[in-house]
Amino acid sequence: MVFLMNEVTSSLEAFEALKSLTNPYAEELWVIALGPQLQILGKEMIFRGTADHCLTHPRDIFRFLIMQNACAFMMAHNHPSGTVLPSEQDLLITRRMHTCGDLFQMPLLDHIIFNMERYFSMADNGYFKQWKKRSRREKI
């Protein structure tokens, strides 16, 4: 029996939707384009890197999202090293994408870092709330 997931409403569902697609030997950045009811419009590996690094650029991510007519999105990438904790670079790119998502009115709902057994959700761990509060203070 094949299990097809039609929507992603949690970090666990995003992890389940992507973990079997990922190369365990190189970092890959995946993006899930979501519709208004969080249904999956498309998922694609946007970047592939090396065993410990993956370059990313917002324009390539948003090109995919706009072509999918996305209303929101999630990002995920694997860490072949086994650790699921975000690096400083992971936090930097996630904050940049969170800001770009707000600008395009296409919110980034989560960025998940995972290996084949476990995952770390930046949204579940409070990063997005922290950035929203800071961005509100900066506007005042």
N, C-alpha and C positions, 0 to 999 in steps of 0.2 A: 504494500500500500504506500502510495506517495503522499506526503504531507505538504500541502501548499498553504503558505501563510498569506492571507489577503490583507492584513493590516498589522501595524506595529504600534502598540500602545504602551510598551514598557521596554526598559533596557534588556530584560531577559529575552523578550521576543526578538529584539534586534540582534542580540548575540546568537540566538538560535537560527535566525535567518541567514547569518553570514559565516558562522564558524566552519562549516563544511566546504565553503567556497575558497578559502584562503590558503595560500602557499605557506607552509610552516617554516620555510627557510629564508624568506625575504619579507620585509615590511611591505604591507599593501594598505592603501587608504581606500576605503569603500564609502560610498554615499548611497543612502536610501532616500529617494524622492517620495514625498507623501502628499496625498490629496487632502481635501477638506475634512474627511472623516478618518484621517490617518491611514487610509488604504495605501498600499504600496503601488506607486505608479511605475517605478523602476528602481533597480539597484545596479550599481556599476563600480568596478574597480577603476578609480580615476588615476591613481599613481602606484607604481611599484618601485621599491628602492632596494637597499642592500639588507644584510642581516641585522643592521642596527640603525638605519637611517632611511628616511623617505622624504624627498622634497615635495612640497605642495604649493599650490598657488590658487587663491580664491577665484580667479577668472575661469579656470578650468572646471572647478566645482560648480560655479553658477551657470556656466554654459550648459552643463548637463541638466541642472535643475530647471532652467528656463525651457529647454527643449522638452522636458517631461511635463511642463506646466504645473510644477510643484507649488503647494501652498506652505509646506514646511519640509524639514529634512533632518536626518540623523547622519552623523559620520561615525565611522568605526575604523580602527586599524589594529593590526596584530603586532605583538612584540615576540619575535622568534626567540629572544633571550629567556622567555618564560615569565618575567616580571610583568605585572599588569598595572603597576603604578605609573602615573604620567610623569614624563620628564619636563624640564623647564620649557623645552621647545614645543612639546605637546600642549602645554598650557598656553603658550604664546599664540600658536596657530589656532587653537580653539577659541580663545578670546577674540582674535581677529575675525574668525568666521562667525562668531556670535554677533559681533558688531555689524558685519556685512549683512547677515541675515535680518537684523533689525532694519537696516537701511533699505533693503529690498522688500521689506514686509513679507519675508519668507523665513520664519524663525528656525534657528537651529535648536532642536529639542534635546539633543544629547550627543555626546562624543564618547564612544565606548572603546576602551583599550582591552584587548583580550589575547589569550593564548587558547589552546585547544580545550582546556578544562575550565578556566575561570575568566571573569571579566571585571572591569572597573568602569563604572558609569560616572561621568563628571556631573551629570544632572542629579543623580541619586546622592552624590557626595557633596552637594551644596554649592558647587562652583558657579552655576548659572544664576542662582539667587544672589550670591555675593557680587557678581558682575553687574546684575540689574540694579542693585542698591547703589553701587559705586557710580554707575552711569547716570542714575537719577540725581545724585549729589553733584556730579560734574555739570549737569544742565542748569542747576540753580544758580 
